[in-house]
Amino acid sequence: MIAVEVTKNHKQFDCATCTHHHCDLDGSRPGSRGPSSYEQWEVKSVIKSKTCLLPLITAFTHECLRLYRHYKNGVLLQSGGLYNQPNKYIKAMGVIDGHYNTPD
């Protein structure tokens, strides 16, 4: 859900134009000031954070978001039907689909 929210609001998570620079908790990322003094980022009913949500997005998450378009078009990860797909894949597609189809 965090990844979908970041994707939907990608302009808020553009490091090149960011003025906050609250990238992480310890200030170890280049340009980071550490956490904000208040929660600036929120995904309703999921997370409130004093640091940017972008660093929480993993390579696996990016791959799932990329595969989601194919999933919606009926192209599955592996040959066969729904029951031939890895459980992790089916769960990820369900979470992404549920969040994309939820009103803001």
PyRosetta script that sets phi, psi and omega in degrees:
from pyrosetta import init, pose_from_sequence

init()
pose = pose_from_sequence("MIAVEVTKNHKQFDCATCTHHHCDLDGSRPGSRGPSSYEQWEVKSVIKSKTCLLPLITAFTHECLRLYRHYKNGVLLQSGGLYNQPNKYIKAMGVIDGHYNTPD")
pose.set_psi(1, -36.4)
pose.set_omega(1, 178.4)
pose.set_phi(2, -62.7)
pose.set_psi(2, -44.1)
pose.set_omega(2, -178.8)
pose.set_phi(3, -63.5)
pose.set_psi(3, -40.0)
pose.set_omega(3, 179.0)
pose.set_phi(4, -64.4)
pose.set_psi(4, -43.4)
pose.set_omega(4, 179.9)
pose.set_phi(5, -63.4)
pose.set_psi(5, -43.6)
pose.set_omega(5, 178.2)
pose.set_phi(6, -62.6)
pose.set_psi(6, -40.8)
pose.set_omega(6, 179.2)
pose.set_phi(7, -65.6)
pose.set_psi(7, -43.7)
pose.set_omega(7, -179.5)
pose.set_phi(8, -64.4)
pose.set_psi(8, -31.4)
pose.set_omega(8, -177.0)
pose.set_phi(9, -118.1)
pose.set_psi(9, 45.7)
pose.set_omega(9, -171.6)
pose.set_phi(10, -58.7)
pose.set_psi(10, -27.4)
pose.set_omega(10, 179.9)
pose.set_phi(11, -66.3)
pose.set_psi(11, -28.6)
pose.set_omega(11, 177.5)
pose.set_phi(12, -72.5)
pose.set_psi(12, -16.4)
pose.set_omega(12, -174.2)
pose.set_phi(13, -118.5)
pose.set_psi(13, 32.9)
pose.set_omega(13, 178.3)
pose.set_phi(14, -94.2)
pose.set_psi(14, 107.1)
pose.set_omega(14, -176.8)
pose.set_phi(15, -58.7)
pose.set_psi(15, -31.2)
pose.set_omega(15, -177.9)
pose.set_phi(16, -66.9)
pose.set_psi(16, -27.6)
pose.set_omega(16, -178.2)
pose.set_phi(17, -112.9)
pose.set_psi(17, 3.7)
pose.set_omega(17, -177.4)
pose.set_phi(18, -67.6)
pose.set_psi(18, 135.6)
pose.set_omega(18, 175.8)
pose.set_phi(19, -108.2)
pose.set_psi(19, -7.5)
pose.set_omega(19, -177.6)
pose.set_phi(20, -79.9)
pose.set_psi(20, -52.9)
pose.set_omega(20, -178.9)
pose.set_phi(21, 59.1)
pose.set_psi(21, 37.0)
pose.set_omega(21, 174.0)
pose.set_phi(22, -104.6)
pose.set_psi(22, 70.6)
pose.set_omega(22, -169.2)
pose.set_phi(23, -80.6)
pose.set_psi(23, -31.5)
pose.set_omega(23, -174.6)
pose.set_phi(24, -154.2)
pose.set_psi(24, 173.8)
pose.set_omega(24, -176.7)
pose.set_phi(25, -75.3)
pose.set_psi(25, -31.4)
pose.set_omega(25, -174.1)
pose.set_phi(26, -108.4)
pose.set_psi(26, 1.9)
pose.set_omega(26, 178.6)
pose.set_phi(27, 71.9)
pose.set_psi(27, 19.9)
pose.set_omega(27, -177.1)
pose.set_phi(28, -83.3)
pose.set_psi(28, -21.1)
pose.set_omega(28, 177.4)
pose.set_phi(29, -71.9)
pose.set_psi(29, 142.0)
pose.set_omega(29, 179.9)
pose.set_phi(30, -55.5)
pose.set_psi(30, 127.0)
pose.set_omega(30, 178.7)
pose.set_phi(31, 85.8)
pose.set_psi(31, -3.7)
pose.set_omega(31, -177.2)
pose.set_phi(32, -78.2)
pose.set_psi(32, 138.9)
pose.set_omega(32, 174.7)
pose.set_phi(33, -95.7)
pose.set_psi(33, 3.8)
pose.set_omega(33, -173.8)
pose.set_phi(34, 85.5)
pose.set_psi(34, -168.4)
pose.set_omega(34, -175.9)
pose.set_phi(35, -70.1)
pose.set_psi(35, 153.6)
pose.set_omega(35, 173.9)
pose.set_phi(36, -71.7)
pose.set_psi(36, 164.7)
pose.set_omega(36, 177.5)
pose.set_phi(37, -81.3)
pose.set_psi(37, -8.3)
pose.set_omega(37, 177.2)
pose.set_phi(38, -144.8)
pose.set_psi(38, 165.1)
pose.set_omega(38, -178.3)
pose.set_phi(39, -76.5)
pose.set_psi(39, 110.8)
pose.set_omega(39, -177.3)
pose.set_phi(40, -97.4)
pose.set_psi(40, -24.2)
pose.set_omega(40, -175.2)
pose.set_phi(41, -117.1)
pose.set_psi(41, 140.1)
pose.set_omega(41, -179.0)
pose.set_phi(42, -149.3)
pose.set_psi(42, 137.9)
pose.set_omega(42, 165.4)
pose.set_phi(43, -115.2)
pose.set_psi(43, 111.9)
pose.set_omega(43, -173.0)
pose.set_phi(44, -50.8)
pose.set_psi(44, 133.2)
pose.set_omega(44, 178.9)
pose.set_phi(45, 64.9)
pose.set_psi(45, 10.4)
pose.set_omega(45, -179.6)
pose.set_phi(46, -123.3)
pose.set_psi(46, -56.5)
pose.set_omega(46, -174.2)
pose.set_phi(47, -157.0)
pose.set_psi(47, 145.8)
pose.set_omega(47, 167.1)
pose.set_phi(48, -123.6)
pose.set_psi(48, 137.4)
pose.set_omega(48, -172.6)
pose.set_phi(49, -142.5)
pose.set_psi(49, 146.3)
pose.set_omega(49, 174.1)
pose.set_phi(50, -91.4)
pose.set_psi(50, -4.2)
pose.set_omega(50, 177.3)
pose.set_phi(51, -124.0)
pose.set_psi(51, 158.9)
pose.set_omega(51, -179.2)
pose.set_phi(52, -57.7)
pose.set_psi(52, 144.2)
pose.set_omega(52, 179.7)
pose.set_phi(53, -83.4)
pose.set_psi(53, -18.9)
pose.set_omega(53, -176.6)
pose.set_phi(54, -55.7)
pose.set_psi(54, -44.3)
pose.set_omega(54, 179.7)
pose.set_phi(55, -63.3)
pose.set_psi(55, -13.6)
pose.set_omega(55, 178.1)
pose.set_phi(56, -78.1)
pose.set_psi(56, -13.6)
pose.set_omega(56, -177.6)
pose.set_phi(57, -82.1)
pose.set_psi(57, 120.1)
pose.set_omega(57, -176.9)
pose.set_phi(58, -95.1)
pose.set_psi(58, 170.9)
pose.set_omega(58, 175.5)
pose.set_phi(59, -61.4)
pose.set_psi(59, -38.1)
pose.set_omega(59, 177.7)
pose.set_phi(60, -61.8)
pose.set_psi(60, -41.1)
pose.set_omega(60, 179.1)
pose.set_phi(61, -62.5)
pose.set_psi(61, -45.3)
pose.set_omega(61, 177.3)
pose.set_phi(62, -59.1)
pose.set_psi(62, -41.5)
pose.set_omega(62, 179.6)
pose.set_phi(63, -64.3)
pose.set_psi(63, -42.0)
pose.set_omega(63, 178.5)
pose.set_phi(64, -63.0)
pose.set_psi(64, -42.3)
pose.set_omega(64, 178.0)
pose.set_phi(65, -63.4)
pose.set_psi(65, -37.9)
pose.set_omega(65, 177.5)
pose.set_phi(66, -65.5)
pose.set_psi(66, -41.4)
pose.set_omega(66, -178.9)
pose.set_phi(67, -72.9)
pose.set_psi(67, -21.5)
pose.set_omega(67, -177.1)
pose.set_phi(68, -59.0)
pose.set_psi(68, -41.8)
pose.set_omega(68, 178.8)
pose.set_phi(69, -58.3)
pose.set_psi(69, -41.3)
pose.set_omega(69, 178.9)
pose.set_phi(70, -67.0)
pose.set_psi(70, -42.6)
pose.set_omega(70, 178.3)
pose.set_phi(71, -56.7)
pose.set_psi(71, -45.8)
pose.set_omega(71, 179.9)
pose.set_phi(72, -64.0)
pose.set_psi(72, -26.7)
pose.set_omega(72, 178.6)
pose.set_phi(73, -91.0)
pose.set_psi(73, 7.2)
pose.set_omega(73, 176.1)
pose.set_phi(74, 85.4)
pose.set_psi(74, 7.9)
pose.set_omega(74, 178.1)
pose.set_phi(75, -95.9)
pose.set_psi(75, 112.1)
pose.set_omega(75, -176.8)
pose.set_phi(76, -90.2)
pose.set_psi(76, 165.0)
pose.set_omega(76, -177.5)
pose.set_phi(77, -62.8)
pose.set_psi(77, -44.9)
pose.set_omega(77, -178.7)
pose.set_phi(78, -119.9)
pose.set_psi(78, 158.6)
pose.set_omega(78, 178.3)
pose.set_phi(79, -64.7)
pose.set_psi(79, 156.5)
pose.set_omega(79, -178.0)
pose.set_phi(80, 102.0)
pose.set_psi(80, -165.3)
pose.set_omega(80, -177.1)
pose.set_phi(81, -96.6)
pose.set_psi(81, -166.9)
pose.set_omega(81, -177.5)
pose.set_phi(82, -58.0)
pose.set_psi(82, -39.8)
pose.set_omega(82, -177.9)
pose.set_phi(83, -74.5)
pose.set_psi(83, -6.9)
pose.set_omega(83, 176.3)
pose.set_phi(84, -92.4)
pose.set_psi(84, 0.2)
pose.set_omega(84, -177.3)
pose.set_phi(85, -91.5)
pose.set_psi(85, 150.4)
pose.set_omega(85, 176.2)
pose.set_phi(86, -62.4)
pose.set_psi(86, 140.5)
pose.set_omega(86, -178.7)
pose.set_phi(87, -57.7)
pose.set_psi(87, -39.6)
pose.set_omega(87, 180.0)
pose.set_phi(88, -60.1)
pose.set_psi(88, -39.5)
pose.set_omega(88, 179.0)
pose.set_phi(89, -66.0)
pose.set_psi(89, -47.5)
pose.set_omega(89, -179.0)
pose.set_phi(90, -62.7)
pose.set_psi(90, -42.5)
pose.set_omega(90, 178.2)
pose.set_phi(91, -63.1)
pose.set_psi(91, -43.9)
pose.set_omega(91, -179.8)
pose.set_phi(92, -62.1)
pose.set_psi(92, -44.2)
pose.set_omega(92, -179.9)
pose.set_phi(93, -64.5)
pose.set_psi(93, -36.7)
pose.set_omega(93, 178.3)
pose.set_phi(94, -66.0)
pose.set_psi(94, -42.0)
pose.set_omega(94, 178.8)
pose.set_phi(95, -65.3)
pose.set_psi(95, -47.0)
pose.set_omega(95, -180.0)
pose.set_phi(96, -61.5)
pose.set_psi(96, -47.3)
pose.set_omega(96, -178.7)
pose.set_phi(97, -62.2)
pose.set_psi(97, -42.0)
pose.set_omega(97, 179.7)
pose.set_phi(98, -63.1)
pose.set_psi(98, -36.6)
pose.set_omega(98, -178.4)
pose.set_phi(99, -79.8)
pose.set_psi(99, -38.2)
pose.set_omega(99, 178.5)
pose.set_phi(100, -64.0)
pose.set_psi(100, -31.7)
pose.set_omega(100, -175.8)
pose.set_phi(101, -98.5)
pose.set_psi(101, 20.3)
pose.set_omega(101, 176.1)
pose.set_phi(102, -104.5)
pose.set_psi(102, 131.4)
pose.set_omega(102, 178.9)
pose.set_phi(103, -60.7)
pose.set_psi(103, 145.7)
pose.set_omega(103, 179.7)
pose.set_phi(104, -69.6)
pose.dump_pdb("model.pdb")
